[in-house]
Amino acid sequence: MAEKRAKINYKPLWKMLIDKGLSKAKLREKTSIARSTMVKMTNNEYVAMDVLVRICIALDCSIDDIVEVERTKDGD
């Protein structure tokens, strides 16, 4: 049986930034996120939960407003 794994993406976050008229640089400034962390997010890689919480506080939103979980079967 194939094992299910999850991929994440930050499309909702990028859309929210556009809707609020904020750049990634401005978000970094507001949240003190490292440049390397922003690169990870741009590449849809996992980041620490505290980073996501800081973003949610800065944007007054929930984690599910900034991250999508995509379930895939192993090997996809």
N, CA, C and O atoms as a GROMACS GRO file, in nm:
protein
  304
    1MET      N    1   0.085  -0.118   0.000
    1MET     CA    2   0.000   0.000   0.000
    1MET      C    3   0.089   0.124   0.000
    1MET      O    4   0.188   0.130   0.072
    2ALA      N    5   0.054   0.221  -0.080
    2ALA     CA    6   0.132   0.343  -0.091
    2ALA      C    7   0.111   0.431   0.032
    2ALA      O    8  -0.001   0.448   0.080
    3GLU      N    9   0.221   0.485   0.082
    3GLU     CA   10   0.215   0.574   0.198
    3GLU      C   11   0.176   0.715   0.151
    3GLU      O   12   0.227   0.763   0.050
    4LYS      N   13   0.086   0.779   0.225
    4LYS     CA   14   0.046   0.915   0.191
    4LYS      C   15   0.142   1.014   0.255
    4LYS      O   16   0.178   1.001   0.372
    5ARG      N   17   0.182   1.111   0.179
    5ARG     CA   18   0.265   1.219   0.229
    5ARG      C   19   0.197   1.349   0.195
    5ARG      O   20   0.108   1.354   0.110
    6ALA      N   21   0.239   1.454   0.262
    6ALA     CA   22   0.178   1.584   0.238
    6ALA      C   23   0.283   1.682   0.189
    6ALA      O   24   0.396   1.683   0.236
    7LYS      N   25   0.243   1.764   0.094
    7LYS     CA   26   0.325   1.876   0.049
    7LYS      C   27   0.255   2.001   0.098
    7LYS      O   28   0.133   2.003   0.115
    8ILE      N   29   0.332   2.104   0.119
    8ILE     CA   30   0.272   2.231   0.158
    8ILE      C   31   0.303   2.336   0.053
    8ILE      O   32   0.401   2.325  -0.021
    9ASN      N   33   0.218   2.435   0.048
    9ASN     CA   34   0.250   2.552  -0.036
    9ASN      C   35   0.197   2.675   0.034
    9ASN      O   36   0.106   2.670   0.117
   10TYR      N   37   0.255   2.785  -0.002
   10TYR     CA   38   0.223   2.913   0.060
   10TYR      C   39   0.147   3.005  -0.034
   10TYR      O   40   0.151   3.127  -0.017
   11LYS      N   41   0.078   2.949  -0.133
   11LYS     CA   42   0.001   3.031  -0.227
   11LYS      C   43  -0.096   3.125  -0.156
   11LYS      O   44  -0.109   3.241  -0.195
   12PRO      N   45  -0.166   3.076  -0.052
   12PRO     CA   46  -0.258   3.169   0.016
   12PRO      C   47  -0.185   3.290   0.078
   12PRO      O   48  -0.239   3.400   0.080
   13LEU      N   49  -0.065   3.268   0.126
   13LEU     CA   50   0.013   3.379   0.183
   13LEU      C   51   0.048   3.480   0.075
   13LEU      O   52   0.031   3.600   0.095
   14TRP      N   53   0.097   3.432  -0.039
   14TRP     CA   54   0.137   3.525  -0.146
   14TRP      C   55   0.015   3.603  -0.196
   14TRP      O   56   0.025   3.722  -0.227
   15LYS      N   57  -0.100   3.535  -0.204
   15LYS     CA   58  -0.222   3.605  -0.247
   15LYS      C   59  -0.262   3.710  -0.143
   15LYS      O   60  -0.300   3.822  -0.179
   16MET      N   61  -0.251   3.676  -0.016
   16MET     CA   62  -0.286   3.770   0.089
   16MET      C   63  -0.196   3.893   0.085
   16MET      O   64  -0.242   4.005   0.106
   17LEU      N   65  -0.067   3.872   0.060
   17LEU     CA   66   0.025   3.985   0.050
   17LEU      C   67  -0.016   4.078  -0.063
   17LEU      O   68  -0.015   4.200  -0.048
   18ILE      N   69  -0.053   4.020  -0.176
   18ILE     CA   70  -0.098   4.101  -0.290
   18ILE      C   71  -0.224   4.179  -0.252
   18ILE      O   72  -0.235   4.298  -0.278
   19ASP      N   73  -0.319   4.108  -0.190
   19ASP     CA   74  -0.445   4.173  -0.151
   19ASP      C   75  -0.423   4.287  -0.053
   19ASP      O   76  -0.495   4.387  -0.056
   20LYS      N   77  -0.324   4.273   0.035
   20LYS     CA   78  -0.296   4.376   0.136
   20LYS      C   79  -0.195   4.479   0.087
   20LYS      O   80  -0.165   4.575   0.158
   21GLY      N   81  -0.142   4.461  -0.034
   21GLY     CA   82  -0.046   4.555  -0.089
   21GLY      C   83   0.090   4.549  -0.021
   21GLY      O   84   0.160   4.650  -0.012
   22LEU      N   85   0.126   4.431   0.029
   22LEU     CA   86   0.255   4.414   0.097
   22LEU      C   87   0.351   4.334   0.009
   22LEU      O   88   0.310   4.244  -0.064
   23SER      N   89   0.477   4.367   0.017
   23SER     CA   90   0.580   4.290  -0.053
   23SER      C   91   0.637   4.186   0.042
   23SER      O   92   0.616   4.193   0.164
   24LYS      N   93   0.709   4.089  -0.013
   24LYS     CA   94   0.777   3.990   0.070
   24LYS      C   95   0.879   4.060   0.160
   24LYS      O   96   0.896   4.022   0.275
   25ALA      N   97   0.946   4.161   0.107
   25ALA     CA   98   1.045   4.235   0.186
   25ALA      C   99   0.980   4.305   0.305
   25ALA      O  100   1.036   4.306   0.414
   26LYS      N  101   0.863   4.362   0.284
   26LYS     CA  102   0.792   4.430   0.392
   26LYS      C  103   0.747   4.328   0.497
   26LYS      O  104   0.753   4.356   0.617
   27LEU      N  105   0.702   4.211   0.453
   27LEU     CA  106   0.664   4.106   0.547
   27LEU      C  107   0.785   4.063   0.630
   27LEU      O  108   0.774   4.047   0.751
   28ARG      N  109   0.898   4.046   0.565
   28ARG     CA  110   1.021   4.010   0.637
   28ARG      C  111   1.054   4.115   0.742
   28ARG      O  112   1.091   4.082   0.854
   29GLU      N  113   1.040   4.239   0.705
   29GLU     CA  114   1.069   4.350   0.796
   29GLU      C  115   0.975   4.348   0.916
   29GLU      O  116   1.018   4.367   1.030
   30LYS      N  117   0.846   4.326   0.892
   30LYS     CA  118   0.745   4.327   0.999
   30LYS      C  119   0.760   4.209   1.094
   30LYS      O  120   0.722   4.219   1.211
   31THR      N  121   0.814   4.097   1.046
   31THR     CA  122   0.816   3.973   1.124
   31THR      C  123   0.955   3.926   1.164
   31THR      O  124   0.968   3.828   1.236
   32SER      N  125   1.058   3.995   1.120
   32SER     CA  126   1.197   3.956   1.149
   32SER      C  127   1.229   3.814   1.100
   32SER      O  128   1.300   3.739   1.167
   33ILE      N  129   1.175   3.780   0.985
   33ILE     CA  130   1.203   3.649   0.925
   33ILE      C  131   1.335   3.658   0.849
   33ILE      O  132   1.360   3.756   0.778
   34ALA      N  133   1.418   3.557   0.864
   34ALA     CA  134   1.545   3.552   0.792
   34ALA      C  135   1.521   3.539   0.642
   34ALA      O  136   1.422   3.480   0.598
   35ARG      N  137   1.611   3.594   0.566
   35ARG     CA  138   1.602   3.586   0.420
   35ARG      C  139   1.599   3.439   0.375
   35ARG      O  140   1.524   3.403   0.284
   36SER      N  141   1.680   3.355   0.439
   36SER     CA  142   1.684   3.213   0.403
   36SER      C  143   1.550   3.144   0.428
   36SER      O  144   1.511   3.053   0.354
   37THR      N  145   1.479   3.186   0.531
   37THR     CA  146   1.347   3.131   0.560
   37THR      C  147   1.248   3.172   0.453
   37THR      O  148   1.165   3.092   0.410
   38MET      N  149   1.257   3.296   0.409
   38MET     CA  150   1.168   3.343   0.302
   38MET      C  151   1.195   3.265   0.173
   38MET      O  152   1.102   3.234   0.099
   39VAL      N  153   1.321   3.232   0.147
   39VAL     CA  154   1.354   3.151   0.029
   39VAL      C  155   1.290   3.013   0.042
   39VAL      O  156   1.235   2.961  -0.055
   40LYS      N  157   1.298   2.953   0.161
   40LYS     CA  158   1.234   2.823   0.182
   40LYS      C  159   1.085   2.831   0.153
   40LYS      O  160   1.028   2.743   0.088
   41MET      N  161   1.022   2.937   0.201
   41MET     CA  162   0.878   2.952   0.178
   41MET      C  163   0.848   2.971   0.030
   41MET      O  164   0.749   2.918  -0.021
   42THR      N  165   0.931   3.046  -0.038
   42THR     CA  166   0.913   3.067  -0.181
   42THR      C  167   0.923   2.934  -0.256
   42THR      O  168   0.858   2.915  -0.359
   43ASN      N  169   1.005   2.843  -0.204
   43ASN     CA  170   1.023   2.711  -0.265
   43ASN      C  171   0.929   2.605  -0.205
   43ASN      O  172   0.948   2.486  -0.228
   44ASN      N  173   0.829   2.650  -0.129
   44ASN     CA  174   0.730   2.560  -0.068
   44ASN      C  175   0.795   2.452   0.019
   44ASN      O  176   0.757   2.335   0.013
   45GLU      N  177   0.892   2.492   0.098
   45GLU     CA  178   0.957   2.402   0.192
   45GLU      C  179   0.903   2.430   0.332
   45GLU      O  180   0.847   2.537   0.359
   46TYR      N  181   0.920   2.332   0.419
   46TYR     CA  182   0.874   2.348   0.557
   46TYR      C  183   0.956   2.454   0.630
   46TYR      O  184   1.077   2.464   0.609
   47VAL      N  185   0.890   2.532   0.715
   47VAL     CA  186   0.957   2.628   0.802
   47VAL      C  187   0.905   2.605   0.944
   47VAL      O  188   0.805   2.536   0.964
   48ALA      N  189   0.972   2.662   1.041
   48ALA     CA  190   0.935   2.644   1.181
   48ALA      C  191   0.798   2.704   1.210
   48ALA      O  192   0.758   2.804   1.150
   49MET      N  193   0.728   2.641   1.301
   49MET     CA  194   0.594   2.687   1.338
   49MET      C  195   0.597   2.830   1.392
   49MET      O  196   0.504   2.906   1.366
   50ASP      N  197   0.701   2.867   1.465
   50ASP     CA  198   0.705   3.003   1.520
   50ASP      C  199   0.710   3.108   1.409
   50ASP      O  200   0.662   3.220   1.429
   51VAL      N  201   0.765   3.074   1.296
   51VAL     CA  202   0.766   3.166   1.181
   51VAL      C  203   0.624   3.187   1.132
   51VAL      O  204   0.582   3.300   1.107
   52LEU      N  205   0.550   3.078   1.119
   52LEU     CA  206   0.412   3.088   1.073
   52LEU      C  207   0.327   3.167   1.172
   52LEU      O  208   0.240   3.244   1.133
   53VAL      N  209   0.352   3.147   1.300
   53VAL     CA  210   0.277   3.220   1.402
   53VAL      C  211   0.308   3.370   1.394
   53VAL      O  212   0.217   3.452   1.404
   54ARG      N  213   0.434   3.406   1.376
   54ARG     CA  214   0.470   3.548   1.363
   54ARG      C  215   0.401   3.611   1.243
   54ARG      O  216   0.355   3.725   1.251
   55ILE      N  217   0.393   3.538   1.132
   55ILE     CA  218   0.325   3.589   1.014
   55ILE      C  219   0.176   3.608   1.043
   55ILE      O  220   0.118   3.710   1.007
   56CYS      N  221   0.117   3.510   1.108
   56CYS     CA  222  -0.027   3.519   1.141
   56CYS      C  223  -0.055   3.639   1.231
   56CYS      O  224  -0.155   3.708   1.213
   57ILE      N  225   0.031   3.663   1.326
   57ILE     CA  226   0.013   3.778   1.415
   57ILE      C  227   0.025   3.907   1.336
   57ILE      O  228  -0.056   3.998   1.352
   58ALA      N  229   0.126   3.916   1.250
   58ALA     CA  230   0.148   4.038   1.172
   58ALA      C  231   0.034   4.064   1.074
   58ALA      O  232  -0.001   4.180   1.050
   59LEU      N  233  -0.023   3.958   1.018
   59LEU     CA  234  -0.129   3.974   0.917
   59LEU      C  235  -0.270   3.957   0.975
   59LEU      O  236  -0.369   3.967   0.904
   60ASP      N  237  -0.277   3.931   1.105
   60ASP     CA  238  -0.404   3.911   1.174
   60ASP      C  239  -0.487   3.803   1.103
   60ASP      O  240  -0.598   3.829   1.056
   61CYS      N  241  -0.430   3.683   1.095
   61CYS     CA  242  -0.496   3.572   1.027
   61CYS      C  243  -0.464   3.441   1.096
   61CYS      O  244  -0.393   3.439   1.197
   62SER      N  245  -0.515   3.332   1.043
   62SER     CA  246  -0.489   3.197   1.094
   62SER      C  247  -0.388   3.127   1.004
   62SER      O  248  -0.364   3.168   0.891
   63ILE      N  249  -0.330   3.020   1.057
   63ILE     CA  250  -0.232   2.944   0.979
   63ILE      C  251  -0.295   2.890   0.851
   63ILE      O  252  -0.230   2.890   0.746
   64ASP      N  253  -0.419   2.845   0.858
   64ASP     CA  254  -0.481   2.792   0.736
   64ASP      C  255  -0.512   2.901   0.633
   64ASP      O  256  -0.550   2.870   0.520
   65ASP      N  257  -0.496   3.028   0.672
   65ASP     CA  258  -0.511   3.138   0.577
   65ASP      C  259  -0.383   3.160   0.496
   65ASP      O  260  -0.386   3.230   0.394
   66ILE      N  261  -0.271   3.101   0.540
   66ILE     CA  262  -0.144   3.127   0.472
   66ILE      C  263  -0.075   3.002   0.419
   66ILE      O  264   0.022   3.012   0.343
   67VAL      N  265  -0.124   2.884   0.458
   67VAL     CA  266  -0.060   2.758   0.415
   67VAL      C  267  -0.166   2.663   0.364
   67VAL      O  268  -0.274   2.650   0.423
   68GLU      N  269  -0.136   2.595   0.253
   68GLU     CA  270  -0.221   2.487   0.202
   68GLU      C  271  -0.147   2.355   0.217
   68GLU      O  272  -0.025   2.349   0.198
   69VAL      N  273  -0.219   2.250   0.250
   69VAL     CA  274  -0.162   2.116   0.258
   69VAL      C  275  -0.216   2.036   0.140
   69VAL      O  276  -0.337   2.026   0.120
   70GLU      N  277  -0.125   1.980   0.062
   70GLU     CA  278  -0.163   1.899  -0.054
   70GLU      C  279  -0.123   1.755  -0.025
   70GLU      O  280  -0.005   1.725  -0.011
   71ARG      N  281  -0.221   1.667  -0.016
   71ARG     CA  282  -0.191   1.527   0.010
   71ARG      C  283  -0.159   1.456  -0.119
   71ARG      O  284  -0.228   1.473  -0.219
   72THR      N  285  -0.053   1.377  -0.114
   72THR     CA  286  -0.012   1.299  -0.231
   72THR      C  287   0.020   1.157  -0.187
   72THR      O  288   0.049   1.133  -0.070
   73LYS      N  289   0.016   1.065  -0.280
   73LYS     CA  290   0.060   0.929  -0.252
   73LYS      C  291   0.209   0.923  -0.273
   73LYS      O  292   0.264   0.995  -0.357
   74ASP      N  293   0.277   0.837  -0.196
   74ASP     CA  294   0.422   0.821  -0.209
   74ASP      C  295   0.454   0.781  -0.352
   74ASP      O  296   0.391   0.692  -0.409
   75GLY      N  297   0.551   0.849  -0.411
   75GLY     CA  298   0.590   0.821  -0.547
   75GLY      C  299   0.531   0.916  -0.647
   75GLY      O  300   0.571   0.916  -0.763
   76ASP      N  301   0.436   1.000  -0.606
   76ASP     CA  302   0.377   1.100  -0.696
   76ASP      C  303   0.468   1.219  -0.708
   76ASP      O  304   0.436   1.314  -0.779
   0.00000   0.00000   0.00000
